[in-house]
């Protein structure tokens, strides 16, 4: 059984689509883990920082904005 060049091109296109979906699912999994960790840090600050919670949120969220900006700049 032989495969025509058109069929081979279609199969390679399908492989490229699958590769893109796998990369996207890895990105989503990483992003979900980061968000869960971020929420845990905020909740920990709620219990431990007391009346300094507003400052805690400013530092944690400000740091998040800086890290996201650096990550986007690198991409």
N, CA, C and O of each residue as an XYZ file, in Angstrom:
300
protein
N       0.839     -1.169      0.000
C       0.000      0.000      0.000
C       0.888      1.237      0.000
O       1.789      1.370      0.828
N       0.629      2.111     -0.911
C       1.405      3.343     -0.993
C       0.522      4.530     -0.624
O      -0.704      4.483     -0.731
N       1.175      5.570     -0.198
C       0.476      6.796      0.185
C       0.854      7.877     -0.822
O       2.026      8.063     -1.152
N      -0.140      8.564     -1.287
C       0.132      9.637     -2.237
C       0.718     10.842     -1.506
O       0.566     10.963     -0.290
N       1.374     11.718     -2.226
C       1.935     12.915     -1.581
C       0.873     13.776     -0.897
O       1.134     14.378      0.145
N      -0.313     13.833     -1.480
C      -1.390     14.617     -0.850
C      -1.836     14.000      0.469
O      -2.076     14.712      1.444
N      -1.947     12.670      0.495
C      -2.332     11.979      1.729
C      -1.253     12.139      2.799
O      -1.560     12.331      3.975
N      -0.002     12.060      2.385
C       1.098     12.233      3.333
C       1.085     13.645      3.912
O       1.305     13.831      5.109
N       0.829     14.634      3.064
C       0.746     16.016      3.550
C      -0.394     16.200      4.520
O      -0.255     16.912      5.514
N      -1.528     15.565      4.247
C      -2.680     15.658      5.148
C      -2.370     15.000      6.490
O      -2.751     15.516      7.541
N      -1.679     13.858      6.455
C      -1.317     13.169      7.701
C      -0.344     14.015      8.526
O      -0.469     14.090      9.748
N       0.610     14.643      7.871
C       1.553     15.500      8.592
C       0.850     16.716      9.191
O       1.207     17.171     10.278
N      -0.134     17.232      8.493
C      -0.909     18.352      9.037
C      -1.670     17.906     10.284
O      -1.765     18.655     11.257
N      -2.212     16.684     10.254
C      -2.907     16.154     11.430
C      -1.949     15.990     12.604
O      -2.305     16.286     13.744
N      -0.744     15.522     12.330
C       0.260     15.366     13.382
C       0.606     16.730     13.989
O       0.752     16.849     15.205
N       0.733     17.745     13.153
C       1.022     19.094     13.648
C      -0.096     19.607     14.544
O       0.171     20.262     15.552
N      -1.337     19.321     14.191
C      -2.482     19.742     15.019
C      -2.430     19.049     16.373
O      -2.662     19.685     17.401
N      -2.133     17.777     16.387
C      -2.061     17.022     17.646
C      -0.926     17.551     18.515
O      -1.092     17.689     19.726
N       0.206     17.844     17.923
C       1.336     18.393     18.675
C       0.958     19.730     19.299
O       1.294     19.990     20.454
N       0.269     20.572     18.553
C      -0.149     21.876     19.074
C      -1.116     21.710     20.241
O      -1.039     22.462     21.213
N      -2.026     20.737     20.164
C      -2.983     20.511     21.255
C      -2.278     20.000     22.509
O      -2.639     20.381     23.623
N      -1.286     19.151     22.335
C      -0.538     18.645     23.494
C       0.227     19.781     24.175
O       0.233     19.883     25.402
N       0.868     20.627     23.379
C       1.586     21.773     23.952
C       0.626     22.697     24.681
O       0.955     23.213     25.749
N      -0.558     22.912     24.115
C      -1.542     23.781     24.735
C      -2.036     23.176     26.043
O      -2.216     23.904     27.019
N      -2.258     21.881     26.091
C      -2.732     21.257     27.322
C      -1.663     21.323     28.411
O      -1.994     21.472     29.588
N      -0.409     21.214     28.043
C       0.672     21.369     29.029
C       0.700     22.780     29.579
O       0.900     22.980     30.777
N       0.502     23.761     28.709
C       0.476     25.161     29.142
C      -0.676     25.394     30.101
O      -0.505     26.047     31.130
N      -1.864     24.860     29.768
C      -3.021     25.032     30.643
C      -2.801     24.357     31.995
O      -3.188     24.898     33.031
N      -2.185     23.186     31.986
C      -1.928     22.480     33.243
C      -0.963     23.279     34.114
O      -1.160     23.384     35.325
N       0.071     23.839     33.507
C       1.032     24.655     34.245
C       0.365     25.915     34.790
O       0.589     26.293     35.940
N      -0.448     26.558     33.967
C      -1.134     27.774     34.405
C      -2.082     27.470     35.555
O      -2.172     28.257     36.498
N      -2.786     26.355     35.500
C      -3.698     25.988     36.583
C      -2.923     25.744     37.877
O      -3.367     26.160     38.948
N      -1.785     25.085     37.794
C      -0.968     24.837     38.990
C      -0.467     26.143     39.589
O      -0.460     26.308     40.809
N      -0.052     27.063     38.741
C       0.435     28.353     39.227
C      -0.684     29.127     39.913
O      -0.465     29.733     40.962
N      -1.878     29.113     39.333
C      -3.006     29.833     39.938
C      -3.417     29.235     41.275
O      -3.763     29.972     42.199
N      -3.384     27.919     41.391
C      -3.710     27.282     42.665
C      -2.666     27.650     43.714
O      -3.022     27.945     44.855
N      -1.400     27.637     43.355
C      -0.341     28.041     44.284
C      -0.509     29.498     44.683
O      -0.331     29.852     45.848
N      -0.850     30.342     43.718
C      -1.042     31.773     43.983
C      -2.167     31.974     44.995
O      -2.031     32.769     45.925
N      -3.280     31.255     44.818
C      -4.389     31.356     45.760
C      -3.982     30.881     47.152
O      -4.395     31.462     48.155
N      -3.181     29.839     47.211
C      -2.714     29.347     48.507
C      -1.861     30.401     49.212
O      -1.946     30.558     50.430
N      -1.046     31.117     48.452
C      -0.216     32.183     49.038
C      -1.096     33.309     49.570
O      -0.831     33.848     50.645
N      -2.140     33.667     48.825
C      -3.044     34.732     49.269
C      -3.794     34.305     50.530
O      -3.920     35.092     51.467
N      -4.287     33.082     50.564
C      -5.013     32.592     51.739
C      -4.081     32.510     52.949
O      -4.481     32.853     54.062
N      -2.860     32.064     52.743
C      -1.896     32.016     53.844
C      -1.648     33.421     54.385
O      -1.559     33.618     55.597
N      -1.540     34.380     53.498
C      -1.356     35.759     53.923
C      -2.550     36.289     54.684
O      -2.394     37.092     55.604
N      -3.739     35.851     54.314
C      -4.949     36.281     55.026
C      -4.892     35.852     56.487
O      -5.268     36.618     57.375
N      -4.428     34.642     56.739
C      -4.380     34.145     58.111
C      -3.166     34.654     58.879
O      -3.254     34.850     60.091
N      -2.042     34.871     58.216
C      -0.820     35.217     58.921
C      -0.520     36.708     58.986
O       0.183     37.151     59.894
N      -1.034     37.488     58.050
C      -0.628     38.887     58.026
C      -1.486     39.790     58.900
O      -1.066     40.898     59.233
N      -2.660     39.348     59.272
C      -3.509     40.145     60.154
C      -3.913     41.457     59.520
O      -4.477     41.486     58.427
N      -3.617     42.550     60.220
C      -4.026     43.860     59.717
C      -3.172     44.349     58.554
O      -3.488     45.369     57.941
N      -2.107     43.643     58.248
C      -1.239     43.995     57.120
C      -1.651     43.283     55.831
O      -0.882     43.227     54.871
N      -2.869     42.739     55.816
C      -3.322     41.954     54.659
C      -3.370     42.789     53.383
O      -3.048     42.283     52.308
N      -3.767     44.060     53.481
C      -3.806     44.911     52.287
C      -2.415     45.058     51.669
O      -2.258     44.989     50.450
N      -1.419     45.258     52.514
C      -0.052     45.346     52.020
C       0.392     44.012     51.424
O       1.065     43.973     50.394
N       0.005     42.921     52.085
C       0.331     41.582     51.590
C      -0.237     41.384     50.181
O       0.463     40.901     49.291
N      -1.498     41.756     49.982
C      -2.108     41.612     48.660
C      -1.399     42.484     47.633
O      -1.181     42.059     46.499
N      -1.043     43.686     48.021
C      -0.354     44.572     47.097
C       0.986     43.976     46.669
O       1.346     44.024     45.493
N       1.713     43.420     47.620
C       3.016     42.824     47.292
C       2.871     41.569     46.440
O       3.586     41.393     45.453
N       1.944     40.702     46.826
C       1.773     39.444     46.093
C       1.262     39.710     44.679
O       1.797     39.165     43.713
N       0.240     40.536     44.555
C      -0.315     40.804     43.223
C       0.613     41.678     42.383
O       0.712     41.485     41.171
N       1.282     42.622     43.002
C       2.257     43.429     42.268
C       3.403     42.578     41.758
O       3.866     42.749     40.630
N       3.856     41.659     42.601
C       4.901     40.734     42.156
C       4.425     39.864     41.014
O       5.194     39.541     40.109
N       3.155     39.484     41.053
C       2.584     38.686     39.971
C       2.557     39.448     38.658
O       2.860     38.896     37.600
N       2.190     40.725     38.734
C       2.186     41.537     37.518
C       3.593     41.666     36.943
O       3.783     41.599     35.728
N       4.564     41.849     37.808
C       5.947     41.973     37.331
C       6.406     40.660     36.689
O       7.009     40.671     35.616
N       6.125     39.538     37.341
C       6.539     38.255     36.777
C       5.852     37.955     35.453
O       6.480     37.445     34.526
N       4.560     38.271     35.362
C       3.847     38.065     34.097
C       4.420     38.967     33.000
O       4.573     38.544     31.855
N       4.731     40.198     33.360
C       5.315     41.102     32.375
C       6.653     40.602     31.869
O       6.939     40.679     30.674
N       7.475     40.090     32.773
C       8.772     39.550     32.362
C       8.602     38.309     31.494
O       9.333     38.122     30.521
N       7.639     37.465     31.847
C       7.395     36.253     31.053
C       6.898     36.611     29.663
O       7.299     35.989     28.679
N       6.023     37.617     29.574
C       5.497     38.017     28.267
C       6.580     38.683     27.430
O       6.605     38.539     26.208
N       7.462     39.401     28.080
C       8.556     40.053     27.361
C       9.503     39.018     26.766
O      10.034     39.204     25.671
N       9.709     37.921     27.501
C      10.601     36.864     27.053
C      10.014     36.049     25.904
O      10.745     35.532     25.059
N       8.692     35.942     25.883
C       8.015     35.091     24.872
C       8.003     35.700     23.501
O       7.474     35.102     22.564
